[in-house]
Amino acid sequence: MPDDYWVAVQPDVQNDPNGRIRGKVKPVNTILDMSKIFAMISLQNEAAGSFVKKIGIDVNGDFEIDRLFPGEYRIMTVIQEKNLSRRIGDIYTVKLREGETKEIEIAINERL
């Protein structure tokens, strides 16, 4: 076979993760410095294994994660202060189907 022989491989669309979660963090009766707030997303299922991912939140409180497998995800917000992280607000559970986009709103009403 010549050295310049290439084989094009198309991804298996059925097995590529294509789910998405969009979220909005909304302060209620408090002021948040969004540069210190992150969304932590965790998953544990047979198709994708398990992982925890830290997602930045923009100045408007928006975040998004895509390329997700179907499954049940837990989402919580954390605040990073110096070398410490702590959860603020509730933990949300999102069930995601193949190719689905879910949108959630996270209300934070804690004094920080």
DRENDOVO-256831 format. One record per residue: x, z, y of N, C-alpha, C in turn; chain; residue number from 1; residue in one letter. Coordinates in nm, 4 decimals, m for minus. Each point is the difference from the previous one (the first is absolute). Example, Ala and Ser with C-alpha at 12.3 -4.5 7.8 and 13.67 -1.06 7.14 Angstrom:
BEGIN
+----------+----------+----------+----------+----------+----------+----------+----------+----------+---+-----+---+
|     n_xx |     n_zz |     n_yy |    ca_xx |    ca_zz |    ca_yy |     c_xx |     c_zz |     c_yy | c |   k | r |
+----------+----------+----------+----------+----------+----------+----------+----------+----------+---+-----+---+
|   1.3190 |   0.7800 |  m0.5690 |  m0.0890 |   0.0000 |   0.1190 |   0.0900 |   0.0000 |   0.1200 | A |   1 | a |
|  m0.0350 |  m0.0720 |   0.1050 |   0.0820 |   0.0060 |   0.1190 |  m0.0770 |   0.0730 |   0.1090 | A |   2 | s |
+----------+----------+----------+----------+----------+----------+----------+----------+----------+---+-----+---+
This chain:
BEGIN
+----------+----------+----------+----------+----------+----------+----------+----------+----------+---+-----+---+
|     n_xx |     n_zz |     n_yy |    ca_xx |    ca_zz |    ca_yy |     c_xx |     c_zz |     c_yy | c |   k | r |
+----------+----------+----------+----------+----------+----------+----------+----------+----------+---+-----+---+
|   0.0850 |   0.0000 |  m0.1173 |  m0.0850 |   0.0000 |   0.1173 |   0.0896 |   0.0000 |   0.1237 | A |   1 | m |
|  m0.0262 |  m0.0870 |   0.0976 |   0.0829 |  m0.0047 |   0.1201 |  m0.0105 |   0.1298 |   0.0801 | A |   2 | p |
|   0.1062 |   0.0288 |   0.0776 |   0.0029 |   0.1222 |   0.0814 |  m0.1059 |   0.0016 |   0.1090 | A |   3 | d |
|  m0.0440 |  m0.1175 |   0.0451 |  m0.0967 |  m0.0029 |   0.1085 |  m0.1447 |  m0.0067 |  m0.0501 | A |   4 | d |
|  m0.0231 |   0.0370 |  m0.1229 |  m0.1336 |  m0.0013 |  m0.0577 |  m0.0725 |   0.1289 |   0.0398 | A |   5 | y |
|  m0.1193 |  m0.0145 |   0.0583 |  m0.0777 |   0.1155 |   0.0453 |  m0.1369 |  m0.0025 |  m0.0652 | A |   6 | w |
|  m0.0529 |   0.1151 |  m0.0270 |  m0.1349 |   0.0118 |  m0.0544 |  m0.0837 |   0.0776 |   0.1021 | A |   7 | v |
|  m0.1088 |  m0.0607 |   0.0432 |  m0.0891 |   0.0689 |   0.0935 |  m0.0946 |   0.0882 |  m0.0793 | A |   8 | a |
|  m0.0078 |   0.1254 |   0.0370 |  m0.0887 |   0.0940 |  m0.0680 |  m0.1098 |   0.0420 |   0.0979 | A |   9 | v |
|  m0.1208 |  m0.0259 |  m0.0373 |  m0.1135 |   0.0400 |   0.0831 |  m0.0401 |   0.1427 |  m0.0366 | A |  10 | q |
|  m0.0295 |   0.0845 |   0.0976 |  m0.0426 |   0.1352 |  m0.0333 |  m0.1345 |  m0.0014 |  m0.0718 | A |  11 | p |
|  m0.0207 |   0.0955 |  m0.0877 |  m0.1261 |   0.0152 |  m0.0706 |  m0.0963 |   0.0717 |   0.0947 | A |  12 | d |
|  m0.0895 |  m0.0744 |   0.0616 |  m0.0888 |   0.0547 |   0.1022 |  m0.0851 |   0.1127 |  m0.0564 | A |  13 | v |
|  m0.0392 |  m0.0109 |  m0.1265 |  m0.0841 |   0.1031 |  m0.0591 |   0.0737 |   0.1335 |  m0.0095 | A |  14 | q |
|   0.1323 |  m0.0019 |  m0.0096 |   0.0755 |   0.1236 |  m0.0144 |   0.0687 |   0.0446 |   0.1281 | A |  15 | n |
|  m0.0046 |  m0.0818 |   0.1044 |   0.0586 |   0.0411 |   0.1272 |  m0.0959 |   0.0968 |   0.0684 | A |  16 | d |
|   0.0517 |   0.1103 |   0.0512 |  m0.0889 |   0.0930 |   0.0696 |  m0.0482 |  m0.0618 |   0.1310 | A |  17 | p |
|  m0.1304 |   0.0044 |   0.0247 |  m0.0525 |  m0.0622 |   0.1216 |  m0.1061 |   0.0854 |   0.0692 | A |  18 | n |
|  m0.0007 |   0.1291 |  m0.0265 |  m0.0919 |   0.0895 |   0.0698 |   0.0611 |   0.0490 |   0.1306 | A |  19 | g |
|  m0.0831 |   0.0565 |   0.0864 |   0.0476 |   0.0449 |   0.1312 |  m0.0833 |   0.1209 |   0.0458 | A |  20 | r |
|   0.0688 |   0.0939 |   0.0647 |  m0.0686 |   0.1124 |   0.0636 |   0.0406 |   0.0001 |   0.1469 | A |  21 | i |
|  m0.1004 |   0.0005 |   0.0862 |   0.0215 |   0.0122 |   0.1447 |  m0.0585 |   0.1334 |   0.0447 | A |  22 | r |
|   0.0685 |   0.0631 |   0.0922 |  m0.0504 |   0.1282 |   0.0461 |   0.0176 |   0.0192 |   0.1482 | A |  23 | g |
|  m0.0747 |   0.0949 |   0.0522 |   0.0093 |   0.0380 |   0.1407 |  m0.0023 |   0.1519 |   0.0063 | A |  24 | k |
|   0.1007 |   0.0559 |   0.0653 |   0.0072 |   0.1437 |   0.0228 |  m0.0563 |   0.0265 |   0.1390 | A |  25 | v |
|  m0.1019 |   0.0866 |   0.0062 |  m0.0652 |   0.0291 |   0.1277 |   0.0117 |   0.1489 |   0.0308 | A |  26 | k |
|   0.0650 |   0.0331 |   0.1111 |   0.0031 |   0.1406 |   0.0402 |  m0.1366 |   0.0430 |   0.0541 | A |  27 | p |
|  m0.0435 |   0.1186 |  m0.0393 |  m0.1267 |   0.0553 |   0.0471 |   0.0318 |   0.1333 |   0.0664 | A |  28 | v |
|  m0.0244 |   0.0100 |   0.1297 |   0.0275 |   0.1215 |   0.0762 |   0.1466 |   0.0434 |  m0.0073 | A |  29 | n |
|   0.0890 |  m0.0934 |  m0.0131 |   0.1425 |   0.0299 |  m0.0030 |   0.0769 |  m0.1231 |   0.0461 | A |  30 | t |
|   0.1239 |   0.0179 |   0.0338 |   0.0871 |  m0.1110 |   0.0396 |   0.1075 |  m0.0135 |  m0.1063 | A |  31 | i |
|   0.0187 |  m0.1215 |  m0.0504 |   0.1000 |  m0.0242 |  m0.1042 |   0.1081 |  m0.0928 |   0.0518 | A |  32 | l |
|   0.1230 |   0.0299 |  m0.0333 |   0.1110 |  m0.0921 |   0.0240 |   0.0102 |  m0.0863 |  m0.1251 | A |  33 | d |
|  m0.0562 |  m0.1211 |   0.0053 |  m0.0080 |  m0.0862 |  m0.1183 |   0.1373 |  m0.0369 |  m0.0565 | A |  34 | m |
|   0.1047 |   0.0116 |   0.0804 |   0.1329 |  m0.0325 |  m0.0518 |   0.0466 |   0.1025 |  m0.1028 | A |  35 | s |
|  m0.0675 |   0.1150 |  m0.0066 |   0.0361 |   0.1043 |  m0.0961 |  m0.0957 |   0.0073 |  m0.1186 | A |  36 | k |
|  m0.1039 |  m0.0848 |  m0.0005 |  m0.1020 |   0.0044 |  m0.1041 |   0.0226 |  m0.1150 |  m0.0979 | A |  37 | i |
|  m0.0128 |   0.0296 |  m0.1278 |   0.0142 |  m0.1005 |  m0.1052 |  m0.1148 |   0.0142 |  m0.0981 | A |  38 | f |
|  m0.0338 |  m0.1095 |  m0.0656 |  m0.0959 |   0.0040 |  m0.1100 |   0.0817 |   0.0001 |  m0.1286 | A |  39 | a |
|  m0.0326 |   0.0895 |  m0.0900 |   0.0640 |   0.0040 |  m0.1315 |  m0.1027 |  m0.0515 |  m0.1003 | A |  40 | m |
|   0.0368 |  m0.1020 |  m0.0751 |  m0.0908 |  m0.0616 |  m0.0958 |   0.0596 |   0.0160 |  m0.1383 | A |  41 | i |
|  m0.0784 |   0.0519 |  m0.0937 |   0.0496 |   0.0172 |  m0.1361 |  m0.0953 |  m0.0650 |  m0.0986 | A |  42 | s |
|   0.0568 |  m0.0475 |  m0.1092 |  m0.0757 |  m0.0657 |  m0.1069 |   0.0602 |   0.0408 |  m0.1326 | A |  43 | l |
|  m0.0853 |   0.0152 |  m0.0978 |   0.0485 |   0.0163 |  m0.1365 |  m0.0975 |  m0.0713 |  m0.0911 | A |  44 | q |
|   0.0444 |  m0.1123 |  m0.0594 |  m0.0817 |  m0.0702 |  m0.0992 |   0.0905 |  m0.0781 |  m0.0949 | A |  45 | n |
|  m0.0594 |  m0.0511 |  m0.1081 |   0.0797 |  m0.0660 |  m0.1024 |   0.0598 |  m0.1317 |   0.0464 | A |  46 | e |
|  m0.0730 |  m0.0750 |   0.0827 |   0.0474 |  m0.1325 |   0.0424 |   0.1222 |   0.0095 |   0.0905 | A |  47 | a |
|  m0.0019 |   0.0928 |   0.0935 |   0.1052 |   0.0054 |   0.1011 |   0.0933 |   0.1185 |  m0.0168 | A |  48 | a |
|  m0.0289 |   0.0900 |  m0.0938 |   0.0797 |   0.1211 |  m0.0110 |  m0.0440 |   0.0969 |   0.1078 | A |  49 | g |
|   0.0939 |   0.0734 |   0.0544 |  m0.0360 |   0.0928 |   0.1071 |   0.0999 |  m0.0137 |   0.1134 | A |  50 | s |
|  m0.0459 |   0.0249 |   0.1200 |   0.0885 |  m0.0057 |   0.1153 |  m0.0612 |   0.0791 |   0.1144 | A |  51 | f |
|   0.0843 |   0.0344 |   0.0941 |  m0.0434 |   0.0581 |   0.1267 |   0.0675 |  m0.0817 |   0.1085 | A |  52 | v |
|  m0.0752 |  m0.0441 |   0.0972 |   0.0558 |  m0.0830 |   0.1064 |  m0.0369 |   0.0599 |   0.1352 | A |  53 | k |
|   0.0972 |   0.0029 |   0.0888 |  m0.0194 |   0.0499 |   0.1362 |  m0.0196 |  m0.1202 |   0.0921 | A |  54 | k |
|  m0.1108 |  m0.0009 |   0.0739 |  m0.0353 |  m0.1124 |   0.0861 |  m0.0025 |   0.0482 |   0.1447 | A |  55 | i |
|   0.0670 |  m0.0717 |   0.0881 |  m0.0044 |   0.0329 |   0.1419 |  m0.1356 |  m0.0319 |   0.0600 | A |  56 | g |
|  m0.0348 |   0.0718 |   0.1037 |  m0.1258 |  m0.0204 |   0.0719 |   0.0349 |  m0.0462 |   0.1413 | A |  57 | i |
|  m0.0676 |  m0.1040 |   0.0477 |   0.0336 |  m0.0504 |   0.1336 |  m0.0605 |   0.0891 |   0.1089 | A |  58 | d |
|   0.0270 |  m0.0321 |   0.1245 |  m0.0431 |   0.0842 |   0.1117 |  m0.1522 |   0.0103 |   0.0118 | A |  59 | v |
|  m0.0721 |  m0.0949 |  m0.0580 |  m0.1465 |   0.0035 |   0.0012 |  m0.0579 |   0.0774 |  m0.1178 | A |  60 | n |
|   0.0876 |   0.0482 |  m0.0891 |  m0.0464 |   0.0736 |  m0.1173 |  m0.0266 |  m0.0871 |  m0.1207 | A |  61 | g |
|   0.0372 |  m0.1272 |   0.0055 |  m0.0274 |  m0.0926 |  m0.1102 |   0.1151 |  m0.0046 |  m0.1001 | A |  62 | d |
|  m0.0358 |  m0.0169 |  m0.1278 |   0.0994 |  m0.0240 |  m0.1042 |  m0.0599 |  m0.0937 |  m0.1039 | A |  63 | f |
|   0.0878 |  m0.0630 |  m0.0780 |  m0.0450 |  m0.0940 |  m0.1026 |   0.1045 |  m0.0080 |  m0.1098 | A |  64 | e |
|  m0.0463 |  m0.0077 |  m0.1222 |   0.0883 |  m0.0254 |  m0.1133 |  m0.0673 |  m0.1067 |  m0.0860 | A |  65 | i |
|   0.0788 |  m0.0996 |  m0.0395 |  m0.0563 |  m0.1068 |  m0.0821 |   0.0802 |  m0.0129 |  m0.1289 | A |  66 | d |
|  m0.0331 |  m0.1033 |  m0.0781 |   0.0612 |  m0.0245 |  m0.1304 |  m0.0210 |   0.1198 |  m0.0932 | A |  67 | r |
|  m0.1247 |   0.0500 |  m0.0020 |  m0.0342 |   0.1146 |  m0.0833 |  m0.0729 |  m0.0442 |  m0.1263 | A |  68 | l |
|   0.0320 |   0.0647 |  m0.1096 |  m0.0716 |  m0.0216 |  m0.1249 |  m0.1351 |   0.0706 |   0.0056 | A |  69 | f |
|  m0.0949 |  m0.0430 |  m0.0826 |  m0.1247 |   0.0753 |  m0.0108 |   0.0319 |   0.1418 |  m0.0480 | A |  70 | p |
|  m0.0785 |   0.0947 |   0.0445 |   0.0210 |   0.1378 |  m0.0435 |  m0.0549 |   0.0976 |   0.1008 | A |  71 | g |
|   0.0279 |   0.1262 |  m0.0244 |  m0.0465 |   0.1063 |   0.0875 |   0.1186 |   0.0528 |   0.0795 | A |  72 | e |
|  m0.0111 |  m0.0083 |   0.1300 |   0.1078 |   0.0407 |   0.0907 |  m0.0404 |   0.1267 |   0.0738 | A |  73 | y |
|   0.0969 |   0.0858 |   0.0253 |  m0.0212 |   0.1182 |   0.0832 |   0.0779 |  m0.0217 |   0.1284 | A |  74 | r |
|  m0.0666 |   0.0257 |   0.1124 |   0.0611 |  m0.0226 |   0.1304 |  m0.0108 |   0.1279 |   0.0818 | A |  75 | i |
|   0.1104 |   0.0391 |   0.0578 |  m0.0008 |   0.1156 |   0.0887 |   0.0903 |  m0.0293 |   0.1176 | A |  76 | m |
|  m0.0209 |   0.0710 |   0.1069 |   0.0846 |  m0.0156 |   0.1174 |   0.0944 |   0.1194 |   0.0073 | A |  77 | t |
|   0.1217 |  m0.0291 |   0.0407 |   0.1005 |   0.1044 |   0.0157 |   0.0625 |  m0.0135 |   0.1381 | A |  78 | v |
|   0.0463 |   0.1119 |   0.0507 |   0.0720 |  m0.0010 |   0.1264 |   0.1444 |   0.0359 |  m0.0298 | A |  79 | i |
|   0.0906 |  m0.0740 |   0.0606 |   0.1435 |   0.0226 |  m0.0162 |   0.0513 |   0.0701 |   0.1250 | A |  80 | q |
|   0.0472 |   0.1213 |  m0.0156 |   0.0565 |   0.0758 |   0.1105 |   0.1381 |   0.0481 |  m0.0428 | A |  81 | e |
|   0.1020 |  m0.0490 |   0.0699 |   0.1395 |   0.0286 |  m0.0358 |   0.0220 |  m0.0375 |  m0.1458 | A |  82 | k |
|   0.0417 |   0.0921 |  m0.0834 |   0.0242 |  m0.0302 |  m0.1414 |  m0.1156 |   0.0424 |  m0.0892 | A |  83 | n |
|  m0.1140 |   0.0288 |   0.0574 |  m0.1150 |   0.0502 |  m0.0735 |  m0.1153 |  m0.0988 |   0.0043 | A |  84 | l |
|  m0.0691 |  m0.0161 |  m0.1115 |  m0.1232 |  m0.0781 |  m0.0046 |  m0.1103 |   0.0922 |  m0.0486 | A |  85 | s |
|  m0.1171 |  m0.0132 |   0.0597 |  m0.1134 |   0.0768 |  m0.0509 |  m0.1268 |  m0.0835 |   0.0122 | A |  86 | r |
|  m0.0904 |   0.0247 |  m0.0925 |  m0.1256 |  m0.0745 |  m0.0027 |  m0.0902 |   0.0495 |   0.1120 | A |  87 | r |
|  m0.0670 |  m0.0958 |   0.0636 |  m0.1040 |   0.0320 |   0.0972 |  m0.1246 |  m0.0780 |  m0.0399 | A |  88 | i |
|  m0.1146 |   0.0596 |   0.0159 |  m0.1233 |  m0.0688 |  m0.0370 |  m0.0269 |   0.0074 |  m0.1492 | A |  89 | g |
|  m0.1029 |  m0.0699 |  m0.0415 |  m0.0448 |   0.0013 |  m0.1386 |   0.0741 |  m0.1038 |  m0.0839 | A |  90 | d |
|  m0.0170 |   0.0101 |  m0.1314 |   0.0513 |  m0.1011 |  m0.0938 |  m0.1171 |  m0.0908 |  m0.0357 | A |  91 | i |
|   0.0213 |  m0.1296 |   0.0083 |  m0.1037 |  m0.0989 |  m0.0273 |   0.0319 |  m0.0712 |  m0.1301 | A |  92 | y |
|  m0.1031 |  m0.0287 |  m0.0782 |   0.0149 |  m0.0766 |  m0.1234 |  m0.0669 |  m0.1350 |   0.0200 | A |  93 | t |
|   0.0736 |  m0.1063 |  m0.0322 |  m0.0511 |  m0.1365 |   0.0147 |   0.0141 |  m0.0701 |  m0.1344 | A |  94 | v |
|  m0.1113 |  m0.0519 |  m0.0514 |   0.0027 |  m0.0792 |  m0.1234 |   0.0050 |  m0.1461 |   0.0404 | A |  95 | k |
|   0.1023 |  m0.0687 |  m0.0477 |   0.0251 |  m0.1385 |   0.0405 |  m0.0145 |  m0.0916 |  m0.1203 | A |  96 | l |
|  m0.0798 |  m0.1061 |   0.0163 |  m0.0140 |  m0.1018 |  m0.1045 |   0.0931 |  m0.1170 |   0.0302 | A |  97 | r |
|   0.0149 |  m0.0874 |  m0.0948 |   0.0854 |  m0.1187 |   0.0132 |  m0.0372 |  m0.0790 |   0.1245 | A |  98 | e |
|   0.0971 |  m0.0248 |   0.0892 |  m0.0199 |  m0.0821 |   0.1187 |  m0.0821 |   0.0643 |   0.1099 | A |  99 | g |
|  m0.0359 |   0.1254 |  m0.0128 |  m0.0873 |   0.0664 |   0.0963 |   0.0793 |   0.0567 |   0.1175 | A | 100 | e |
|  m0.0630 |   0.0010 |   0.1170 |   0.0544 |   0.0668 |   0.1185 |  m0.0943 |   0.1141 |   0.0343 | A | 101 | t |
|   0.0552 |   0.1205 |   0.0097 |  m0.0782 |   0.1172 |   0.0388 |   0.0480 |   0.0474 |   0.1358 | A | 102 | k |
|  m0.0938 |   0.0445 |   0.0805 |   0.0337 |   0.0552 |   0.1308 |  m0.0467 |   0.1443 |   0.0050 | A | 103 | e |
|   0.0877 |   0.0873 |   0.0500 |  m0.0343 |   0.1412 |   0.0098 |   0.0298 |   0.0506 |   0.1404 | A | 104 | i |
|  m0.0672 |   0.1062 |   0.0369 |   0.0239 |   0.0645 |   0.1273 |   0.0341 |   0.1466 |  m0.0289 | A | 105 | e |
|   0.1090 |   0.0462 |   0.0570 |   0.0472 |   0.1363 |  m0.0220 |  m0.0108 |   0.0755 |   0.1315 | A | 106 | i |
|  m0.0861 |   0.1009 |   0.0018 |  m0.0165 |   0.0826 |   0.1189 |   0.0921 |   0.1214 |  m0.0093 | A | 107 | a |
|   0.0780 |   0.0222 |   0.1033 |   0.0894 |   0.1156 |   0.0078 |  m0.0518 |   0.0893 |   0.1117 | A | 108 | i |
|  m0.0392 |   0.1214 |  m0.0337 |  m0.0501 |   0.0897 |   0.1040 |   0.0775 |   0.1317 |   0.0034 | A | 109 | n |
|   0.1215 |  m0.0026 |  m0.0480 |   0.0848 |   0.1199 |   0.0026 |   0.0764 |   0.0095 |   0.1307 | A | 110 | e |
|   0.0248 |   0.1187 |   0.0437 |   0.0883 |   0.0220 |   0.1138 |   0.1427 |  m0.0067 |  m0.0503 | A | 111 | r |
|   0.0814 |  m0.0827 |   0.0623 |   0.1384 |  m0.0171 |  m0.0466 |   0.0971 |   0.0603 |   0.0984 | A | 112 | l |
+----------+----------+----------+----------+----------+----------+----------+----------+----------+---+-----+---+
